[in-house]
Amino acid sequence: MNVQRGATPGAILIASDNHADAALIQQMLGAEFVSVHISTDPDKVQQDFAGCAPQVLVLAFHRIEQASAYRLALFPLPGQAAAQPHRAILLCRREDVKQAYQLCQRGQFDDYNLFWPMTNDVARLPMSIHLALRELTASVAAPAAAPVELPVVLVVDDDEMVLKLVGTILKDEPYRLVCVGSALEAMAALRLVRPDVILMDIEMPGMDGMQATRHIKADARFADVPVIMITGHSGAATVRDSFRSGAADFIVKPFDREKMIAKVAAAAGREVAPCL
């Protein structure tokens, strides 16, 4: 690829299900950035990501669900996606702007650009990449933030009512709650915070709770974080599979307030939970 003198360093990976779109975006960015690669083979998602080790991941799919699926496909590679600090920029259509905004607000992606149809602001995507690279550089150069005093509890459940209920039960307890609605959002949250305890729903679309737990346990940075499974089933098979995936305990729906408080406290090292 021909790169103009003075181009900005930094690896960029363009992921798409359309090679022509990826090639067009690669051509657009090639004049400003030193290293721009494309990934269009669904069987080489992990290989392309590991080989490029991108600082910025541009997701150029016409459907947001496909972009989410691409990010999910990164996580079965233990530690790779999480270990490589990067920013994910979602390209979207005009009718998907609201959804793209909500997903970025929830941490599933870091930024979005209205790309289809292309507008007169063709410099918006390069500018987003420049800003993402600056943010990464600043985060590496900045001194480490002071540790959070309160233990962090990461709650992962696709049911908003469950998230609210857990928040109500634990609101008077000495924790900082971080609530997300999917395993993918949980992976994004782990880039920003190291939880002391994870409450993980088992049944979720996309990556389920047991898959997410196995991925978390495969990452040395989070291997010792206790995961408590949230489940509506207390059968022997569910309990067995929960522990095999790496869970430290489980909580059955509907929740018993005292049991939840005790189990979270025990996992956080505050006190011993009562027997089931």
VEXKOLZA-201546 format. One record per residue (C-alpha): residue in three letters; x negated, y negated, z negated. Coordinates in steps of 0.001 Angstrom, whole numbers, plus 500000, padded with zeros to 6 digits. Layout:
<atoms>
ALAXYZ ...
</atoms>
This chain:
<atoms>
MET500000500000500000 ASN498723496520500868 VAL498620494283497822 GLN498051490532497915 ARG495138489033496057 GLY496176487878492615 ALA498892490526492257 THR499994491276488706 PRO498586494473487156 GLY500950497008485670 ALA502482500297486803 ILE506059500164488100 LEU508195503191488947 ILE511293502801491141 ALA513737505663490576 SER516572506152493058 ASP518721508745494786 ASN518243506861498078 HIS514749506838499594 ALA515542503885501854 ASP516598501761498857 ALA513494502766496925 ALA511226501982499872 LEU512873498566500349 ILE512378497662496701 GLN508794498949496802 GLN508139496670499776 MET509734493713497951 LEU507571494222494872 GLY504344495247496610 ALA503264491677497265 GLU503400490724493587 PHE502427493859491665 VAL499375496084491908 SER500892499527491351 VAL504422500285492601 HIS505599503889492963 ILE508885505571493850 SER510687508620492459 THR513544510085494513 ASP513226513856494040 PRO515590515009491223 ASP513364518055490674 LYS510302515875489959 VAL511703513360487466 GLN509367514302484633 GLN506396514860486949 ASP506810511444488603 PHE507161509666485266 ALA504153511398483707 GLY502027510832486818 CYS502831507132487094 ALA503010506350483339 PRO505038503231484179 GLN505225500107482112 VAL508434499169483919 LEU511031501666485147 VAL513410500259487798 LEU516588502343488102 ALA518016501790491596 PHE521080504036491633 HIS524422502966493075 ARG526234504523490105 ILE525258503737486526 GLU525980507342485525 GLN523151508454487829 ALA520749506000486189 SER521725507345482763 ALA521231510916483983 TYR517722510041485228 ARG516733508722481806 LEU518212511784480126 ALA516157513995482445 LEU512985512414481034 PHE513580513559477491 PRO513237517352477885 LEU509539516605478432 PRO508459516560474757 GLY506952513247473756 GLN506206511987477274 ALA509014509479477816 ALA508868508198474262 ALA505060508109474104 GLN504713505854477158 PRO505903502356476157 HIS508008500978478988 ARG510957498745479805 ALA513901500048481849 ILE515615497656484281 LEU518973498742485691 LEU520039497581489163 CYS523809497373489495 ARG526714496393491717 ARG528893493355491064 GLU531768495471489755 ASP529426497202487274 VAL527921494071485703 LYS530086494250482567 GLN529184497899481955 ALA525496497199482641 TYR525561494340480130 GLN527171496536477463 LEU524640499335477967 CYS521733496907477709 GLN523270495354474609 ARG523473498820473051 GLY519824499552473913 GLN520307502195476611 PHE518499499944479095 ASP516368496859478496 ASP517673494595481271 TYR519905494625484336 ASN519923492889487713 LEU522829492373490092 PHE521368493936493228 TRP524206495221495413 PRO525035493170497397 MET521735491324497357 THR522211487663496501 ASN520160484616497374 ASP518254485096494105 VAL515933487787495477 ALA513238486685493006 ARG515357487778490034 LEU514019491352490006 PRO510312490379490229 MET510910487815487470 SER512519490469485258 ILE509477492689485774 HIS507078489840484949 LEU509009489183481729 ALA509042492883480830 LEU505274493146481310 ARG504716490036479192 GLU506923491461476452 LEU504986494739476446 THR501659492898476316 ALA502882490724473446 SER504191493712471491 VAL500808495443471748 ALA498891492303470769 ALA501196491302467912 PRO500338492420464375 ALA502410495236462962 ALA505664494108461420 ALA506119494423457679 PRO507782497714456753 VAL511525497641456187 GLU512229497875452464 LEU515476499826452744 PRO515401503395454120 VAL516758503497457668 VAL519590505899458506 LEU520142506441462240 VAL523725507595462920 VAL524356509209466327 ASP527955509948467354 ASP529993509259470500 ASP533163508668468434 GLU533357505029467368 MET535769505900464550 VAL533209508318463096 LEU530528505615463217 LYS532847503232461369 LEU533739505889458801 VAL530079506708458088 GLY529410502984457789 THR532251502643455285 ILE531038505591453195 LEU527432504368453070 LYS528057500599453005 ASP527341500279449283 GLU524331502598449369 PRO520756501235449648 TYR520227501954453356 ARG519878500073456595 LEU522276501739459061 VAL521528501895462797 CYS524523503318464706 VAL524415504489468339 GLY526914506282470566 SER524818508862472412 ALA521625510877472341 LEU520184508617475039 GLU520831505538472908 ALA519212507345469977 MET516049507866472061 ALA516069504168472918 ALA516497503297469222 LEU513465505429468309 ARG511329503083470403 LEU512277500259468036 VAL512663501824464601 ARG511447504868462704 PRO514390506239460717 ASP514068507908457339 VAL517153510065457972 ILE519131510902461117 LEU522829511839461081 MET523358513646464405 ASP526679514667465912 ILE526474518061467619 GLU529078517684470366 MET528231514749472644 PRO528354514356476441 GLY525081514526478338 MET522442515562475829 ASP524103517199472822 GLY522947516868469228 MET520971520094469111 GLN519080519238472305 ALA518339515762470949 THR517138517210467647 ARG514767519621469402 HIS513340516733471426 ILE512882514563468320 LYS511184517393466443 ALA508818517950469397 ASP507497514392468984 ALA504823514326466260 ARG505865510815465209 PHE509340511974464177 ALA508783515655463390 ASP509122515076459639 VAL512280512922459854 PRO515178514900458292 VAL518090515441460677 ILE521523516143459202 MET523957517577461728 ILE527526516266461876 THR529964518963463006 GLY533636519855462986 HIS532757523551462807 SER531260525297459796 GLY530978528759461334 ALA527859530847460797 ALA526732530449464417 THR526929526646464247 VAL525023526536460974 ARG522387528960462271 ASP521884527043465535 SER521687523741463639 PHE518811524973461501 ARG517091526587464495 SER517140523272466330 GLY515258521686463418 ALA518068520254461297 ALA517497519958457557 ASP521179520080456616 PHE524681519633458023 ILE527894517786457109 VAL531309519092458122 LYS534148516877459359 PRO536411515634457837 PHE533806514092455576 ASP533655514492451831 ARG532423511086450653 GLU530451512340447655 LYS528814515152449598 MET527723512788452389 ILE526228510311449914 ALA524423513129448081 LYS523066514803451226 VAL521779511537452702 ALA520204510624449350 ALA518490514023449157 ALA517158513709452706 ALA515885510211451919 GLY514137511580448829 ARG516310509748446313 GLU517982512673444542 VAL519036516292444953 ALA522254517065446787 PRO524746519425445144 CYS525257522917446530 LEU527899523410449222 
</atoms>
